[in-house]
């Protein structure tokens, strides 16, 4: 049944690719939302893929990255395709229309996407309502940001954390989107220390410790990486997601290559993995790392894990491969572990750095 469902969604994905990119995305969300309650749950996860991190048990290490489900409308439906966890958002305190359209572009020949969405979302109250009405039990993270016109961006993050933390399994602090002017400045040492300090104080007031993660850019230099690693270790947060989209433009073939925005997909794989390796060299296993950027196969996911990631995420590859990709990656990842003699995912984390 699950195989047939994935086939139908994959066929639909082929039809949706004939539509403009953002129109196709909205249609995909609507289809997933309508079909969600009827979707069968996939086969049980291979026990070798389970991993414990942030005080949580992930049935497999493959997650859906933020950006697909900005308003937390379909996390339970997406989990049924085989994701070990689903990250929703980015959510801002107030509803935000985002940047002018068109703002989402496929680069088919490059297996990539460029977006300059600009944190378009319905605001934290809407996301909270959707999360509160969830019926599934899969792991869900919420990715938080600041409004474009905010006078106090740190206060925006604090407001989102206060509203949403108790409704999710973890919270990701997004300071690395290239599509909100000035946002990446929050990765600077002093600003980042202030932000994470504020959120750490807010978290300390909660009766239950909520895992707190930081999502960083792939366009950081060595000094920037050093500063982030030091602040992360001092702050007591739990994890780092490496990485967001890139403003760099490696050689690309598609005519949309000159569009402004963040580049994701296959061209991001190598630079994001380099940042992942760099953070693992600085943090080791003291901080949980999540590898994201260009994953489109079990081999890609395995390379991120061997580079230091305990968990991995994807999004762009779904645009080209459809939801059946999730089960294929998990199957192939288990095969990679078996081939190299690892009994479980955790044993392979950082293998190429050890």
C-alpha positions as CSV (number, residue, x, y, z in Angstrom):
1,X,0.0,0.0,0.0
2,X,2.8,2.4,0.9
3,X,4.6,1.7,-2.3
4,X,1.5,2.4,-4.3
5,X,0.9,5.7,-2.4
6,X,4.5,6.8,-3.1
7,X,4.0,6.0,-6.8
8,X,0.9,8.1,-6.9
9,X,2.6,11.0,-5.2
10,X,5.6,10.6,-7.5
11,X,3.4,10.7,-10.6
12,X,1.7,13.8,-9.2
13,X,5.1,15.4,-8.6
14,X,5.8,14.9,-12.3
15,X,2.7,16.8,-13.2
16,X,3.3,19.5,-10.6
17,X,6.7,20.2,-12.2
18,X,4.9,21.5,-15.2
19,X,3.5,24.3,-13.0
20,X,5.5,27.4,-11.8
21,X,7.6,26.4,-8.8
22,X,5.6,28.2,-6.0
23,X,2.3,27.2,-7.5
24,X,3.4,23.6,-7.5
25,X,4.6,23.9,-3.9
26,X,1.2,25.2,-2.8
27,X,-0.6,22.5,-4.7
28,X,1.7,19.9,-3.1
29,X,0.9,21.1,0.4
30,X,-2.9,21.1,-0.4
31,X,-2.7,17.6,-1.8
32,X,-0.7,16.3,1.2
33,X,-3.0,18.0,3.6
34,X,-6.1,16.4,2.0
35,X,-4.6,13.0,1.7
36,X,-2.8,13.0,5.0
37,X,-5.4,11.2,7.1
38,X,-5.7,8.5,4.4
39,X,-2.0,7.8,4.0
40,X,-0.8,4.4,5.3
41,X,2.1,4.4,7.6
42,X,5.3,2.9,6.1
43,X,7.0,-0.2,7.1
44,X,8.8,-0.3,10.5
45,X,12.3,1.3,10.5
46,X,15.4,-0.8,10.4
47,X,16.6,-1.0,13.9
48,X,20.1,-0.1,12.8
49,X,18.9,3.4,11.8
50,X,17.6,4.4,15.2
51,X,19.6,7.0,17.0
52,X,19.3,8.8,20.4
53,X,20.1,12.5,20.4
54,X,19.0,15.6,22.3
55,X,17.2,13.3,24.8
56,X,15.0,12.0,22.0
57,X,14.8,8.7,20.1
58,X,14.8,9.2,16.3
59,X,13.6,6.0,14.5
60,X,15.8,6.9,11.6
61,X,18.2,9.9,11.0
62,X,16.5,11.3,7.9
63,X,14.4,14.4,8.4
64,X,12.5,16.9,6.3
65,X,14.2,20.2,6.4
66,X,12.4,23.5,7.2
67,X,10.9,25.4,4.3
68,X,8.5,22.8,3.0
69,X,5.9,23.1,5.7
70,X,6.2,26.7,6.9
71,X,3.0,26.8,9.0
72,X,3.1,23.2,10.5
73,X,0.2,22.1,8.4
74,X,1.3,18.6,7.4
75,X,4.1,17.2,9.7
76,X,2.1,14.0,10.5
77,X,1.4,13.3,6.8
78,X,5.1,13.8,5.9
79,X,6.2,11.5,8.6
80,X,4.2,8.7,7.0
81,X,6.5,8.8,4.0
82,X,9.3,7.5,6.3
83,X,10.9,10.6,7.7
84,X,12.4,10.1,11.1
85,X,11.5,13.7,12.0
86,X,10.0,16.7,10.4
87,X,11.0,20.3,10.9
88,X,8.4,23.0,10.2
89,X,8.9,26.7,9.7
90,X,10.5,29.2,9.5
91,X,7.9,30.9,11.7
92,X,8.0,34.6,12.6
93,X,6.0,36.3,15.4
94,X,3.7,38.1,13.0
95,X,2.3,36.9,9.7
96,X,4.6,37.9,6.8
97,X,3.9,37.9,3.1
98,X,7.5,37.5,2.1
99,X,9.3,38.9,-0.9
100,X,7.7,39.8,-4.2
101,X,6.9,37.0,-6.6
102,X,8.4,35.2,-8.5
103,X,10.7,34.1,-5.7
104,X,11.2,30.3,-6.2
105,X,13.0,28.9,-9.2
106,X,13.9,25.3,-10.3
107,X,17.2,24.6,-11.9
108,X,16.4,21.2,-13.4
109,X,19.7,20.5,-15.1
110,X,21.5,21.3,-11.9
111,X,19.1,19.4,-9.6
112,X,18.8,22.6,-7.6
113,X,16.5,25.4,-6.5
114,X,17.0,29.1,-5.8
115,X,14.6,30.7,-3.4
116,X,14.2,34.2,-2.0
117,X,10.9,33.5,-0.2
118,X,11.6,35.9,2.7
119,X,10.1,33.9,5.6
120,X,6.6,34.0,4.2
121,X,4.3,32.4,6.9
122,X,1.1,32.9,8.8
123,X,2.8,33.8,12.1
124,X,3.4,32.0,15.3
125,X,-0.2,31.9,16.5
126,X,-1.3,30.0,13.4
127,X,1.6,27.6,13.7
128,X,0.8,27.1,17.4
129,X,-2.8,26.2,16.5
130,X,-1.7,23.7,13.9
131,X,0.8,22.0,16.2
132,X,-1.7,21.9,19.1
133,X,-4.1,20.0,16.8
134,X,-1.6,17.3,15.7
135,X,-2.7,13.7,16.1
136,X,0.5,11.9,15.1
137,X,3.3,11.1,17.5
138,X,6.3,11.6,15.1
139,X,9.1,13.9,16.1
140,X,8.5,17.5,15.0
141,X,10.9,20.5,15.2
142,X,9.9,24.1,14.8
143,X,12.2,26.6,13.1
144,X,11.9,30.2,14.3
145,X,13.0,33.5,12.8
146,X,12.4,37.3,13.0
147,X,10.1,39.5,11.1
148,X,11.7,41.5,8.3
149,X,10.6,44.9,9.8
150,X,11.3,44.0,13.4
151,X,12.8,46.6,15.7
152,X,14.2,43.9,18.0
153,X,15.0,40.7,16.3
154,X,16.2,38.9,19.4
155,X,12.8,39.7,21.0
156,X,11.2,38.1,18.0
157,X,13.0,34.9,18.6
158,X,12.2,34.9,22.2
159,X,8.5,35.4,21.5
160,X,8.4,32.5,19.0
161,X,10.2,30.3,21.5
162,X,7.8,31.2,24.3
163,X,4.8,30.5,22.0
164,X,6.0,27.3,20.2
165,X,8.6,25.5,22.3
166,X,6.1,23.4,24.3
167,X,4.4,22.3,21.2
168,X,7.5,20.8,19.4
169,X,10.2,18.3,20.2
170,X,12.9,20.7,19.5
171,X,13.4,24.3,18.4
172,X,15.8,25.5,15.6
173,X,17.1,29.1,15.7
174,X,17.4,30.3,12.0
175,X,20.0,33.1,11.8
176,X,21.3,32.0,8.4
177,X,18.6,32.6,5.7
178,X,20.1,34.9,3.1
179,X,16.6,36.3,2.2
180,X,16.0,38.6,5.2
181,X,18.3,41.6,5.0
182,X,20.8,41.7,7.9
183,X,19.6,38.4,9.4
184,X,23.0,36.7,9.0
185,X,24.5,39.4,11.1
186,X,23.1,37.5,14.1
187,X,25.8,34.9,13.4
188,X,28.4,37.4,14.5
189,X,30.0,36.5,17.8
190,X,28.5,39.1,20.1
191,X,25.0,39.1,18.6
192,X,24.9,35.3,18.6
193,X,25.9,35.2,22.2
194,X,23.1,37.7,23.1
195,X,20.5,35.7,21.2
196,X,21.4,32.3,22.5
197,X,21.8,33.7,26.0
198,X,18.3,35.2,25.8
199,X,16.8,31.9,24.6
200,X,18.8,29.9,27.2
201,X,17.2,32.0,29.9
202,X,13.8,31.5,28.4
203,X,14.4,27.8,28.2
204,X,15.5,27.6,31.9
205,X,12.1,28.8,32.9
206,X,10.4,25.8,31.3
207,X,9.5,22.8,33.4
208,X,11.0,20.6,30.7
209,X,14.2,21.2,28.8
210,X,13.5,21.8,25.2
211,X,16.4,20.9,22.8
212,X,17.7,24.1,21.1
213,X,19.5,24.0,17.8
214,X,21.2,26.6,15.7
215,X,21.1,26.7,11.8
216,X,24.1,28.2,10.2
217,X,25.1,29.3,6.7
218,X,27.5,27.6,4.3
219,X,29.2,30.9,3.5
220,X,31.2,31.3,6.7
221,X,35.0,31.8,6.8
222,X,37.3,30.1,9.3
223,X,37.0,33.0,11.9
224,X,33.2,32.8,11.6
225,X,33.3,29.1,12.3
226,X,35.6,29.5,15.2
227,X,33.3,32.2,16.7
228,X,30.2,30.2,16.3
229,X,31.7,27.0,17.8
230,X,32.9,28.9,20.8
231,X,29.5,30.6,21.4
232,X,27.7,27.3,20.9
233,X,29.8,25.6,23.5
234,X,29.4,28.4,26.0
235,X,25.7,28.7,25.4
236,X,24.7,25.2,26.4
237,X,22.5,24.6,23.3
238,X,22.1,21.1,22.0
239,X,22.8,21.1,18.3
240,X,23.9,22.8,15.1
241,X,22.3,22.3,11.7
242,X,24.8,22.7,8.8
243,X,23.8,24.3,6.6
244,X,21.2,26.7,5.2
245,X,21.2,27.7,1.5
246,X,24.2,29.5,-0.1
247,X,24.5,32.8,-1.8
248,X,27.5,31.5,-3.7
249,X,27.1,30.5,-7.4
250,X,29.2,27.5,-8.5
251,X,29.1,26.8,-12.2
252,X,25.4,26.1,-13.1
253,X,23.7,25.3,-16.4
254,X,20.1,26.5,-15.9
255,X,19.0,29.9,-17.1
256,X,17.7,30.7,-13.6
257,X,21.2,30.6,-12.2
258,X,21.4,34.4,-12.1
259,X,18.4,34.8,-9.9
260,X,19.0,36.3,-6.4
261,X,18.4,34.1,-3.4
262,X,19.6,31.0,-1.6
263,X,20.8,28.1,-3.7
264,X,19.9,24.5,-2.5
265,X,20.2,21.0,-4.0
266,X,23.0,19.1,-5.6
267,X,25.5,22.1,-5.9
268,X,25.2,22.7,-2.2
269,X,26.3,19.2,-1.2
270,X,30.0,19.7,-1.3
271,X,30.2,23.1,0.4
272,X,27.7,22.2,3.1
273,X,29.6,19.0,3.9
274,X,32.8,21.0,4.2
275,X,31.1,23.2,6.8
276,X,29.8,20.2,8.6
277,X,33.3,18.7,8.7
278,X,34.7,22.0,10.0
279,X,32.1,22.1,12.8
280,X,32.7,18.5,13.7
281,X,36.4,19.3,14.0
282,X,35.6,22.1,16.4
283,X,32.8,20.5,18.4
284,X,33.2,16.7,18.1
285,X,30.4,14.9,19.7
286,X,29.9,17.4,22.5
287,X,27.2,19.0,20.3
288,X,24.8,17.1,18.0
289,X,25.2,18.0,14.4
290,X,22.5,17.8,11.7
291,X,23.8,17.6,8.1
292,X,21.7,19.2,5.3
293,X,22.4,20.4,1.8
294,X,22.2,18.4,-1.4
295,X,21.2,15.0,-0.1
296,X,19.6,12.9,-2.8
297,X,20.6,9.4,-2.0
298,X,21.6,7.0,0.7
299,X,25.2,7.4,-0.2
300,X,24.8,11.2,0.3
301,X,23.2,10.8,3.7
302,X,26.0,8.3,4.7
303,X,28.7,10.7,3.6
304,X,27.2,13.4,5.8
305,X,27.0,11.0,8.7
306,X,30.6,9.9,8.3
307,X,31.5,13.6,8.2
308,X,30.1,14.1,11.6
309,X,26.3,14.4,11.3
310,X,24.1,12.3,13.7
311,X,21.0,13.4,11.8
312,X,20.5,14.5,8.2
313,X,17.8,16.5,6.4
314,X,16.6,17.1,2.8
315,X,14.1,19.1,0.9
316,X,15.1,20.0,-2.6
317,X,15.6,16.4,-3.8
318,X,11.9,15.8,-3.2
319,X,11.1,18.3,-5.9
320,X,12.8,16.0,-8.5
321,X,12.4,12.6,-7.0
322,X,9.1,12.6,-5.1
323,X,8.3,11.1,-1.7
324,X,9.4,7.6,-2.6
325,X,13.0,8.9,-2.2
326,X,12.7,8.8,1.6
327,X,12.3,5.0,1.8
328,X,15.0,4.5,-0.8
329,X,17.5,6.6,1.2
330,X,16.7,4.8,4.4
331,X,17.1,1.4,2.7
332,X,20.4,2.4,1.1
333,X,21.7,3.9,4.2
334,X,21.1,0.7,6.1
335,X,23.0,-1.1,3.3
336,X,25.9,1.3,3.7
337,X,26.1,0.6,7.4
338,X,26.0,-3.2,6.9
339,X,28.7,-3.0,4.1
340,X,31.1,-1.1,6.4
341,X,30.4,-3.2,9.5
342,X,28.6,-0.6,11.5
343,X,25.9,-2.1,13.8
344,X,24.0,1.3,14.1
345,X,24.1,4.8,12.8
346,X,25.8,6.2,15.8
347,X,28.8,4.1,15.2
348,X,29.4,5.7,11.8
349,X,29.1,9.3,13.0
350,X,32.4,11.1,12.3
351,X,34.1,8.0,11.0
352,X,35.9,10.0,8.3
353,X,37.3,12.4,10.9
354,X,38.4,9.8,13.5
